[in-house]
């Protein structure tokens, strides 16, 4: 600890150089945090998908509908605790650019299937008593300034109402949820959809099925699918996680692209620049190190002193980069319509910290070895 | 003036000759800039490839008719009688007294993606016999066109490459749907190559659509007849439709995805660029400080301050240029033509496309690299010019 002042003085030896190196490290970790957040956003909540929920869709494709009559059969299948359905509505608000997830669901069963959704008791009650009611996420309510009691017009894209082209819903309830759960959904009642659309009566988009024995998910899914085999609407059931993962895979290998960019960032910026700065700084201080050694500083201590310099730069720059980006993101700095879940997870912050320290040590180790190996006689003679 | 130029050239040459002595530190600046350019060019080449595949798919001579309010073919719906009526509109090309128009259905079918093994939303298009006549860029590359009235189908080259189960000669089965693949078609790399085509009546049956379609694609007798065609349809009280040029429809479809990728790419490249500039500044400071005595000597001999500044800037510009060239070249070799597919959220279906490293992207990357070099050299150049000669000569 008593040598900390020595390390501090050597960092201040060339203030400008230290400042620029710090800035490079800072920017590397701003990028790291930003890219990891994008990665989380593109994974669409796969990490938090319920392990006890199955999703059942039409075997040929998700856009084909399933009869609502399946519900009873699903509910009486062994291992099924609770089942309900959802139907994609699409729809836009005011103009075509304002598109968000509008879904028709059963107001009683759906919130029970998703305990992640937190709704005040009285609001939920109001929704149950209002056919035209809607339950909307906190983020979407904030984006458009909607409050309880507002009447919202939604333009139909898929489902035309019997009259005109616009559906009207009352905001009865607003839900909250944890950070990594999508709060931009707009739910309204399936019974209202079914009585006001121009066709496809008694058809739903997909079923969500809560099971009581998650390890047996594969068997339960198989027995569900076999019940509807060879019917007009054959089904494909998978865990919610697998269903979401399949969807994420459709977008492409975002994880790989992000990792490749990060590797480029961390190597070309952080590692090279820090390593170069440390090497340069050690070269300049050859005489000083020789003097330290003459005074009796052991080799190990010289090594530690140089490593400590590299580590301090890495730690300060990295902490500032991660911290400021985290603050910016949690203030809703990047809030956008396309990627609703925009959070920097604790796991990614930890990963960043580990990377930061590792790269700091790696960048400092060669110059530190050089300083340690200096032979006093050679070093002093060099000038 | 010529004396000044000679002076400057002499100083630059001196600088260049000493670069090998500072190879390590110059390499850091070059690699830093190259890294930024690689990321910049690579990410934007994704956006460019996607845009080219989707936006260039339509022809301005074709008009696409959908139900009003629908945001894509997927969400549109037209009854059979409406489709027949649309084909009678004026301005539409007629050959042998028959309209050159195809009433179509656009649905999706789940096929396993080759790279992940999980299923993906592949567009399945039910077409009428004039589909190939309307789309002049679609050519059968292998096999033959399917026969109407059967369950034969043809697949685009991109779909064939990206998804399994639809090889030429194979039979694809899913639920009640069975397709016999008899041909593979191309459409100049555009979005149609991700589609599977079969008889519209087959889709009507399997997807329970009755006698209904989703869109009518019509060839106009000339691009100028578009207004006549549109006005007749939109003022017809029997119809509730929207009419767009096929080219406009596809151009609009690529916007969301393209702007997201471009936004991410430019943000990352700008932030990285700032980092690389700091890297370049450090390198150039090192360059200046190792040549302190040299530069001071030159100035003591009466060399102009400006030529010293220019020489430092030239060196850092050269490092930027080398980095830009290496980065651009590496991005081109590694990514140009790389085949992949993604989900287009505007149509809820897959688009196969190839990364495109265009000359324009490479030029932009190089200009960016030069800018990083220039900014990186400024401060060190000023420092070199301001060195107090006596103390600089005494240093080390």
Interface residues (C-beta under 8 A of the other chain):
Chain A: X16 X17 X20 X21 X23 X24 X27 X28 X30 X31 X34 X35 X38 X58 X59 X60 X61 X62 X63 X64 X90 X92 X96 X99 X155 X156 X157 X158 X160 X165 X232 X233 X234 X236 X242 X245 X246 X249 X250 X251 X252 X253 X257 X261 X264 X265 X267 X268 X269 X272 X273 X276 X277 X279 X280 X338 X383
Chain B: X24 X25 X28 X31 X32 X34 X35 X36 X38 X39 X43 X46 X68 X69 X70 X71 X74 X75 X107 X108 X109 X110 X113 X115 X116 X118 X119 X120 X121 X174 X175 X176 X177 X206 X207 X208 X256 X260 X264 X267 X268 X271 X272 X274 X275 X276 X278 X279 X281 X282 X283 X285 X286 X340 X341 X342 X343 X345 X348 X350 X396
